Amino acid sequence: MSIFESIRLRLGSLDALPILAVMGLISGLIAGGVIVLFRLFIESGVVLWHAGGEGVNDFENFPWWLRLSLPLVGGFLVGFVLHKVGKNYRQVGIGHVLERMSFHQGYLPWRNAVVQFLVGGMTLASGQSVGREGPGIHLGSAAGSWLGQRMKLPNNSIRVLVGCGAAAAISASFNTPLAGVIFAMEIVMMEYAVTSFIPLILSSVSAAILSRIVFGNNVAFTVPSLELVSLWEVPYFVLLGLIIGSIASLFIRATRQVSIISREWSAWLKCGTAGTVVGIIALAAPQVMGIGYDTVNAALHGNLALQVLAIAFVGKLLATIVCSGMSLPGGVIGPSMFIGAMIGGVVGSIGSLILPDYASEYAFYSMIGMAAMMSAVLQAPLAALMALLELTNNPNILLPGMICLVIANLVVSQLFKLPSIFQSQMQVRGLEMKINPLSQFLRSVGVAGLMERKIAVHSRTIKFEQAEEILENTPRWILIKEEDVPMSLMAANDLARYVLQKKELEKEAQAKAEELGGELPEFEKRDVDLLQIPADRQNIASVYLQGNLEEALDTMDRESVDAVYIFRTTAPLTDKIYGVLTREAIESHYSYKK
């Protein structure tokens, strides 16, 4: 057995943490390298021909005609490229990652990642109201998936590597390694498990180190040191949570409605329309263009007037609804943080005017609002809270942050009964994610970790002596082939019972023959037909060695069988069978682990 084959078999189980940790570290370095290249690409003159001293944040200084024409022309250009690459390759972003995780075991096509890299840069360069995090997460996840596919790892391990790539992307984008880990678990993998936690940490940390080597130790936002002035502000943070939750619900519903309206439009028409809307809004609110980190930083330092905060909020909300609803290849994480920072600034400014002695600076509310809006839109409270802590490096912000985040999330999920923005967009496409403990558990265990390897594989007809030789190796199952195709599964005990019965008959016949002076009757030497002897046999289907328990159960249900054999193609027209797996074994394993 080769070393790679041994690794594949080990990774199929729940006890493969050391190997998975090494793979997580490697995937973090690869994903981090891809994110660094993407950031260099979008922040360089190759894409941003207009880049000046402020680079991607230079849109506010454009003349009115360029603010109008740049997103308009850029939108139609991005749409034209997406139209040319074809329907299969234009699926990009976090929604694409979640779809592949839910329905394709984390197999992300590399061609879609190449399209994301190119059109993501074009979208950001033309000033559309999108973020760089969505493309980054797609690229990082695709890097992890590519590593797993190249090494032909089990599907449960590929899923972990996809999560590692997502964690690396958030870590490298915001310089927030812990938030990257929590985001990957909360949004991409939708589970918290020690088996994946350590690989995710190693991946996130390695990507953060790589990013800091290239871009320095600066976080995405420069945050001043502020704190709560008085506990009398707590009700005001409750109010902020209610407001942000309501606006987040409006954002999710409006984006869904735009997606439904434009569902049958061509790619160039959708992107061109979105670019036109952004250009028109940018005439009054140039802050809506691009990722907008400069505007967020200004709000976090209290440098924006109330009217600027209000205009930027309304403009960014409308522009992002259109861009996200019409599937521009960008992210919603950055825009949601922008919108939250503006809402927080507006609420904080009004509070300072009403109660000047009991209100913190509005910048403090912008910090809280930034995380609360991200949490409510993504339905990821823990990831948002960790991002808030790492970005501010201020534990004093946790108390008001937790209050505001929880209320905002409850308003979206319980009052308005809405899913996250990603699940909502998937529902528009007719896709419903499986989110339940059983599915998550089954996906985390590969068939190689639970299959029974003590099997014997034989054609249906064997010599009686062969049957005895088979039983000498004490197999548990006999996999019966017919015309070189596995057709049926039989317990080895049934063959042993048949052999013992035949031996008893043989002894009786031998004793009788000795009494009569004859020979052993000829029928005792006939071949054994494994499909004809008395036994409890069952039909069987096949599952590839890389599969997980969920795939095995799905195959059993689809084929109406209670067992599968595990195989891998080792050469053209040559399959190697590794073991068998029964429905009973899966159910017993789940009950034991539960």
C-alpha positions in Angstrom: 0.0 0.0 0.0 1.4 3.4 -1.0 1.8 6.2 1.5 -0.9 8.3 -0.3 -3.3 5.4 -0.2 -2.6 5.0 3.5 -3.3 8.7 4.1 -6.6 8.5 2.2 -7.7 5.6 4.4 -6.7 7.3 7.6 -8.4 10.6 6.6 -11.7 8.7 6.1 -12.1 8.3 9.9 -12.7 10.7 12.8 -9.2 9.9 14.2 -7.1 11.5 11.5 -6.4 14.8 13.3 -2.5 14.9 12.9 -2.7 14.3 9.1 -5.6 16.7 8.7 -3.7 19.3 10.7 -0.8 19.1 8.3 -3.2 19.3 5.3 -4.9 22.4 6.9 -1.5 24.1 7.2 -0.6 23.4 3.6 -4.0 24.6 2.4 -3.7 27.7 4.4 -0.4 28.6 2.8 -1.8 27.9 -0.7 -5.1 29.8 0.0 -3.2 32.6 1.6 -0.9 32.9 -1.4 -3.9 33.0 -3.7 -5.5 35.8 -1.6 -2.3 37.8 -1.6 -2.1 37.5 -5.4 -5.8 38.6 -5.7 -5.2 41.6 -3.4 -2.1 42.6 -5.4 -4.1 42.2 -8.5 -7.1 44.4 -7.5 -4.9 47.0 -5.8 -2.4 47.4 -8.6 -2.4 49.5 -11.7 -3.1 46.4 -13.8 -6.7 46.6 -12.8 -7.1 50.0 -11.2 -5.8 52.1 -14.1 -7.1 55.1 -12.1 -5.2 54.2 -8.9 -3.6 57.1 -7.3 -2.4 57.6 -3.8 -5.6 56.1 -2.4 -5.7 53.1 -4.7 -9.1 51.4 -4.5 -10.5 54.2 -2.3 -10.0 57.0 -4.8 -13.5 57.1 -6.3 -14.8 60.1 -4.3 -12.3 62.4 -6.1 -13.6 61.5 -9.6 -15.5 64.0 -11.7 -19.3 63.4 -11.9 -19.1 62.1 -15.5 -16.6 59.4 -14.6 -18.5 58.4 -11.5 -21.5 57.8 -13.7 -19.7 56.2 -16.7 -17.2 54.0 -14.9 -19.6 51.6 -13.2 -22.0 51.7 -16.2 -19.3 50.6 -18.7 -17.7 48.3 -16.2 -21.0 46.6 -15.5 -21.7 45.9 -19.1 -18.1 44.7 -19.6 -18.3 42.3 -16.7 -21.6 41.0 -17.9 -20.2 40.5 -21.4 -17.4 38.4 -20.0 -19.7 36.3 -17.9 -22.0 35.8 -20.8 -19.1 34.6 -22.9 -17.7 32.1 -20.4 -21.0 30.2 -20.2 -23.5 29.4 -17.6 -21.5 26.6 -15.9 -18.5 28.9 -15.1 -20.3 32.1 -14.1 -21.4 30.7 -10.7 -19.0 32.4 -8.3 -18.8 33.8 -4.7 -19.8 32.5 -1.3 -23.1 31.2 -2.6 -21.3 29.0 -5.1 -19.1 27.7 -2.2 -22.1 26.8 -0.1 -23.8 25.1 -3.0 -20.8 23.0 -3.7 -20.5 22.1 0.0 -24.2 21.2 0.2 -24.7 19.3 -3.0 -21.2 18.4 -4.3 -19.2 17.5 -1.2 -17.0 20.5 -1.5 -15.7 19.9 -5.1 -15.1 23.4 -6.4 -14.3 23.6 -10.2 -11.0 25.5 -10.7 -12.4 27.2 -13.9 -15.0 29.0 -11.8 -12.2 30.2 -9.5 -10.3 31.6 -12.5 -13.4 33.5 -13.7 -13.9 34.8 -10.1 -10.3 36.1 -10.0 -10.6 38.0 -13.3 -14.2 39.3 -13.2 -13.9 40.0 -9.4 -11.0 42.4 -10.1 -12.9 44.0 -13.0 -16.0 44.5 -10.8 -14.0 46.1 -8.0 -12.0 48.2 -10.5 -15.2 49.6 -12.0 -16.5 50.8 -8.6 -19.4 48.5 -8.1 -21.0 48.3 -4.7 -19.4 45.0 -3.7 -16.7 43.7 -1.4 -13.5 41.8 -2.0 -14.2 39.2 0.7 -16.7 37.2 -1.3 -14.3 36.6 -4.2 -11.6 36.0 -1.7 -13.5 33.3 0.1 -14.4 31.6 -3.2 -10.7 31.7 -4.2 -9.5 30.5 -0.8 -12.1 27.7 -0.7 -11.3 26.7 -4.2 -7.6 26.4 -3.3 -8.4 24.1 -0.4 -10.7 22.0 -2.6 -8.1 21.8 -5.3 -5.5 20.4 -2.9 -7.9 17.8 -1.7 -9.0 16.8 -5.2 -5.4 16.6 -6.4 -4.5 14.3 -3.6 -7.7 12.3 -4.1 -8.6 12.7 -0.4 -11.9 11.5 1.1 -14.8 13.9 0.7 -15.0 14.5 4.4 -11.4 15.8 4.3 -12.1 17.9 1.2 -14.9 19.6 3.1 -12.5 20.5 5.9 -10.0 21.8 3.4 -12.6 24.0 1.9 -13.3 25.4 5.3 -9.6 25.9 5.8 -9.5 28.0 2.6 -12.4 30.1 3.7 -10.8 30.8 7.1 -7.5 31.7 5.3 -9.4 34.1 3.1 -11.0 36.0 5.9 -7.8 36.0 7.9 -5.7 37.3 5.0 -8.4 39.9 4.0 -9.0 41.5 7.5 -5.9 40.3 9.4 -8.3 38.6 11.8 -7.3 34.9 12.2 -9.8 34.0 14.9 -12.7 35.5 13.1 -11.6 33.6 10.0 -11.9 30.3 11.9 -15.3 31.1 13.4 -16.6 32.3 10.0 -15.5 29.1 8.3 -17.3 27.0 10.9 -20.4 29.2 11.2 -21.0 29.9 7.5 -19.1 27.5 5.3 -19.0 24.2 7.3 -22.0 25.0 9.6 -20.6 22.9 12.4 -18.2 23.1 15.4 -16.0 20.1 15.7 -12.5 19.6 17.2 -11.5 17.5 14.2 -11.9 20.6 12.0 -11.1 23.3 14.5 -7.3 22.6 14.7 -6.8 22.4 10.9 -8.8 25.7 10.5 -6.6 27.4 13.1 -3.4 26.4 11.4 -4.8 27.4 8.0 -6.0 30.8 9.3 -2.8 31.6 11.1 -0.5 30.6 8.2 -2.6 32.8 5.9 -2.4 35.7 8.3 1.4 35.4 8.6 1.7 35.3 4.8 -0.5 38.4 4.5 1.4 40.3 7.1 4.7 39.5 5.3 3.3 41.1 2.1 1.0 43.9 3.4 2.3 44.5 6.9 0.5 44.2 10.2 -2.3 46.7 9.5 -5.9 45.5 9.9 -8.6 46.4 7.3 -10.0 49.2 9.5 -8.1 51.7 11.7 -10.1 51.8 14.9 -9.6 54.3 17.8 -9.7 53.2 21.4 -13.3 54.0 22.6 -15.4 52.6 25.4 -18.9 52.8 26.9 -19.5 56.1 28.7 -22.5 55.0 30.8 -24.7 52.0 31.4 -27.6 54.3 30.5 -26.5 53.7 26.9 -27.5 50.1 27.1 -31.2 50.7 26.1 -29.9 52.8 23.2 -27.8 49.8 22.0 -31.0 47.7 22.2 -32.7 50.3 19.9 -29.7 50.1 17.6 -30.1 46.3 17.4 -33.7 46.6 16.6 -33.0 49.2 13.8 -30.2 47.2 12.3 -32.2 44.0 12.4 -35.1 45.6 10.6 -32.8 47.1 8.0 -31.0 43.8 7.5 -34.3 42.1 7.0 -35.2 44.8 4.4 -31.9 44.2 2.7 -32.4 40.4 2.5 -35.9 40.6 1.3 -35.2 43.4 -1.3 -32.2 41.5 -2.6 -34.3 38.4 -3.0 -37.0 40.3 -4.8 -34.4 41.8 -7.2 -33.0 38.3 -7.8 -36.5 37.0 -8.7 -37.2 39.8 -11.0 -33.9 39.5 -12.9 -33.6 35.7 -12.8 -34.3 35.2 -16.5 -32.2 38.2 -17.6 -28.9 37.7 -19.5 -25.6 38.2 -17.6 -24.7 41.3 -19.5 -28.1 42.9 -18.9 -28.1 42.2 -15.2 -24.5 43.4 -14.6 -25.0 46.4 -16.9 -28.2 47.4 -15.1 -26.5 47.1 -11.8 -23.6 49.2 -12.9 -26.0 51.9 -14.3 -27.8 52.1 -10.9 -24.5 52.4 -9.0 -23.4 55.2 -11.4 -26.6 57.2 -10.9 -26.4 56.8 -7.1 -22.7 57.7 -7.1 -23.6 61.2 -8.5 -25.1 62.1 -5.1 -23.2 59.7 -2.9 -19.7 58.8 -4.4 -19.0 56.9 -1.2 -21.0 53.9 -2.4 -18.4 53.1 -5.1 -16.0 50.3 -4.4 -15.3 48.5 -1.1 -15.6 51.8 0.8 -13.1 51.1 3.5 -12.0 54.7 3.5 -15.5 55.9 4.3 -15.9 53.3 7.1 -12.6 54.4 8.6 -13.7 58.0 8.5 -16.9 57.0 10.3 -14.9 55.0 12.9 -12.9 58.2 13.7 -16.0 60.4 13.8 -14.9 62.4 10.8 -18.2 62.4 8.9 -21.1 64.8 9.3 -24.6 63.4 10.1 -25.9 64.2 6.6 -23.0 62.4 4.9 -23.6 59.3 7.1 -27.3 59.3 6.2 -26.7 59.8 2.4 -23.9 57.2 2.4 -26.2 54.7 4.2 -29.2 55.1 1.9 -27.0 55.1 -1.2 -25.0 52.0 -0.2 -28.1 50.1 0.8 -29.8 50.7 -2.5 -26.6 50.1 -4.6 -25.8 46.8 -2.7 -29.3 45.5 -3.0 -29.2 45.9 -6.8 -25.6 44.6 -7.2 -26.2 41.5 -5.0 -29.6 40.9 -6.4 -28.3 40.9 -10.0 -25.4 38.6 -9.1 -22.4 40.9 -9.7 -19.3 38.8 -8.9 -18.5 40.5 -5.6 -19.2 40.0 -1.9 -21.7 41.4 0.6 -19.6 41.2 3.7 -17.8 44.5 3.1 -20.9 46.4 2.0 -22.9 45.1 5.0 -20.2 46.4 7.4 -20.2 49.7 5.5 -24.0 50.0 5.9 -23.8 49.0 9.6 -21.1 51.6 10.3 -23.3 54.3 8.7 -26.4 53.3 10.6 -24.4 53.2 13.8 -23.0 56.6 13.1 -26.5 58.1 12.4 -28.0 56.6 15.6 -25.0 57.6 17.6 -25.0 61.2 16.3 -28.7 61.6 17.1 -28.1 60.1 20.6 -25.3 62.6 21.2 -27.6 65.5 20.3 -30.4 64.2 22.6 -28.3 63.0 25.6 -24.9 64.6 25.3 -23.9 63.7 28.8 -24.7 60.0 28.6 -23.8 59.0 25.0 -20.4 57.8 23.7 -19.0 59.3 20.5 -20.9 58.2 17.4 -17.7 56.3 16.3 -18.4 53.8 19.1 -21.8 53.2 17.6 -20.4 52.8 14.2 -18.1 50.0 15.4 -21.0 48.2 17.0 -23.3 48.8 14.0 -20.6 47.5 11.6 -20.5 44.1 13.3 -24.2 43.9 14.0 -25.2 44.4 10.4 -22.7 41.8 9.3 -24.0 39.4 11.8 -27.7 40.0 10.9 -27.2 39.7 7.2 -25.0 36.6 7.3 -26.7 35.1 10.4 -23.2 34.7 11.9 -23.2 36.3 15.4 -20.1 34.6 16.7 -18.0 35.4 13.6 -19.1 39.0 13.7 -18.3 39.3 17.4 -14.8 37.8 17.0 -14.2 40.2 14.1 -15.3 43.1 16.2 -13.0 42.1 19.0 -10.0 41.5 16.7 -10.5 44.7 14.7 -10.9 46.9 17.8 -8.5 45.1 20.1 -10.9 46.4 22.8 -12.7 44.0 25.2 -14.8 46.9 26.5 -16.8 46.8 23.3 -18.0 43.2 23.9 -20.9 44.0 26.3 -22.7 46.5 24.0 -21.7 44.5 21.0 -23.2 41.3 22.3 -26.5 43.0 23.2 -26.8 44.7 19.8 -25.7 41.6 17.7 -28.1 39.2 19.5 -31.1 41.5 19.1 -30.3 42.2 15.4 -30.1 38.5 14.7 -33.3 37.7 16.6 -35.2 40.4 14.6 -34.1 38.8 11.3 -34.5 35.1 12.2 -37.4 35.2 14.7 -39.4 38.3 14.0 -39.2 38.4 10.2 -38.4 34.6 9.8 -35.6 35.2 7.2 -32.6 33.0 6.5 -29.1 34.5 5.8 -28.5 36.4 2.6 -26.6 33.4 1.1 -29.4 30.9 1.9 -32.0 33.3 0.6 -30.2 33.6 -2.8 -29.8 29.9 -3.0 -33.6 29.5 -2.4 -34.2 31.8 -5.4 -32.3 29.3 -7.5 -34.4 26.4 -6.1 -31.7 25.1 -3.8 -32.4 24.2 -0.2 -29.4 23.5 2.1 -29.4 20.5 4.4 -28.8 21.9 7.9 -29.3 19.2 10.5 -27.1 17.4 13.0 -27.4 14.0 11.3 -26.3 15.3 7.9 -23.4 17.2 9.4 -22.2 14.2 11.3 -22.5 11.9 8.3 -20.6 14.3 6.1 -17.7 14.4 8.6 -16.9 10.7 8.4 -15.6 9.0 5.3 -16.7 5.5 4.3 -13.0 4.4 4.6 -13.2 5.1 8.4 -16.2 2.8 9.0 -16.1 0.1 6.3 -15.5 -3.5 7.1 -12.2 -4.5 5.5 -12.3 -8.2 6.4 -14.1 -9.4 3.3 -13.6 -12.0 0.6 -14.5 -11.2 -3.0 -15.3 -14.2 -5.2 -17.3 -15.3 -8.2 -20.6 -17.0 -7.5 -19.2 -20.5 -8.2 -16.2 -21.8 -6.3 -14.6 -25.2 -5.4 -15.5 -26.6 -2.0 -11.8 -26.5 -1.1 -11.8 -22.8 -2.0 -14.7 -22.2 0.4 -12.6 -23.8 3.2 -9.6 -21.6 2.3 -11.8 -18.5 2.3 -13.0 -19.2 5.8 -9.5 -19.8 7.1 -8.9 -16.0 6.8 -12.0 -15.4 9.0 -13.8 -12.8 6.8 -17.0 -11.2 8.0 -18.6 -10.8 4.6 -18.5 -12.5 1.2 -18.9 -10.2 -1.8 -20.2 -12.2 -4.6 -19.4 -11.3 -8.2 -21.4 -12.3 -11.3 -19.7 -11.7 -14.7 -17.0 -9.9 -12.7 -19.5 -7.4 -11.3 -20.3 -7.4 -7.5 -23.9 -8.3 -7.2 -24.7 -9.6 -3.7 -23.4 -9.6 -0.2 -23.5 -12.6 2.1 -22.4 -13.1 5.7 -19.4 -15.4 6.0 -21.1 -17.2 8.8 -23.7 -18.5 6.3 -20.9 -20.0 4.2 -19.3 -21.4 7.3 -22.6 -23.0 8.3 -23.0 -24.5 4.9 -19.4 -25.9 4.9 -19.9 -27.5 8.3 -23.2 -29.1 7.2 -21.5 -30.5 4.1 -18.6 -31.8 6.2 -21.1 -33.5 8.5 -22.8 -35.1 5.5 -19.4 -36.0 4.1 -18.5 -37.8 7.4 -21.8 -39.6 7.5 -21.4 -40.6 3.8 -17.8 -41.6 4.4 -18.8 -43.8 7.4 -21.6 -45.3 5.4 -19.4 -45.9 2.4 -16.8 -47.6 4.6 -19.5 -49.9 6.0 -20.5 -50.8 2.5 -17.0 -50.9 1.1 -17.8 -48.1 -1.3 -16.4 -44.7 -2.1 -17.5 -41.1 -1.3 -20.5 -40.2 -3.4 -19.6 -37.9 -6.4 -22.1 -35.1 -5.4 -20.0 -34.2 -2.4 -17.2 -32.9 -4.7 -19.4 -30.6 -6.7 -18.7 -26.8 -6.9 -20.4 -24.4 -4.5 -22.8 -21.8 -5.9 -22.7 -18.9 -3.5 -26.0 -17.6 -4.9 -27.8 -20.9 -4.4 -26.7 -22.1 -1.0 -29.0 -21.3 2.0 -28.0 -17.9 3.2 -29.3 -14.4 4.0 -28.1 -12.5 0.9 -28.7 -8.8 0.1 -28.2 -6.7 -3.1 -25.4 -4.2 -3.0 -24.5 -0.9 -4.6 -21.1 0.8 -4.9 -19.6 4.0 -3.4 -16.2 5.5 -4.2 -13.5 5.4 -1.6 -13.6 9.2 -1.3 -17.2 9.2 -0.3 -18.6 9.9 3.2 -21.4 8.3 5.2 -24.1 10.7 3.8 -23.2 9.6 0.3 -23.3 6.0 1.3 -26.8 6.3 2.9 -28.1 8.3 -0.1 -26.8 5.6 -2.4 -28.5 2.9 -0.3 -31.8 4.8 -0.4 -31.6 5.5 -4.2 -30.7 1.9 -5.0 -33.1 0.4 -2.4 -30.3 -1.7 -0.8 -28.9 -1.9 2.7 -25.2 -2.3 1.9 -22.5 -0.8 -0.4 -19.0 -1.9 -1.4 -16.2 0.6 -1.4 -13.9 0.8 -4.4 -11.4 3.0 -6.2 -10.3 2.9 -9.8 -6.6 2.1 -9.8 -6.2 1.7 -13.6 -8.4 1.9 -16.7 -11.2 -0.6 -16.4 -9.6 -1.8 -13.1 -11.4 -1.3 -9.8 -9.9 -2.2 -6.4 -12.4 -3.1 -3.7 -11.5 -2.0 -0.2 -14.4 -3.1 2.0 -18.2 -3.1 2.5 -20.4 -0.9 4.6 -23.9 -1.6 5.8 -26.8 0.6 6.9 -26.8 -1.1 10.3 -23.1 -0.2 10.8 -23.8 3.5 10.0 -26.8 3.7 12.3 -24.9 1.9 15.1 -21.9 4.3 14.7 -24.1 7.4 14.8 -26.0 6.1 17.9 -22.7 5.4 19.7 -21.1 8.8 18.8 -24.3 10.6 19.8 
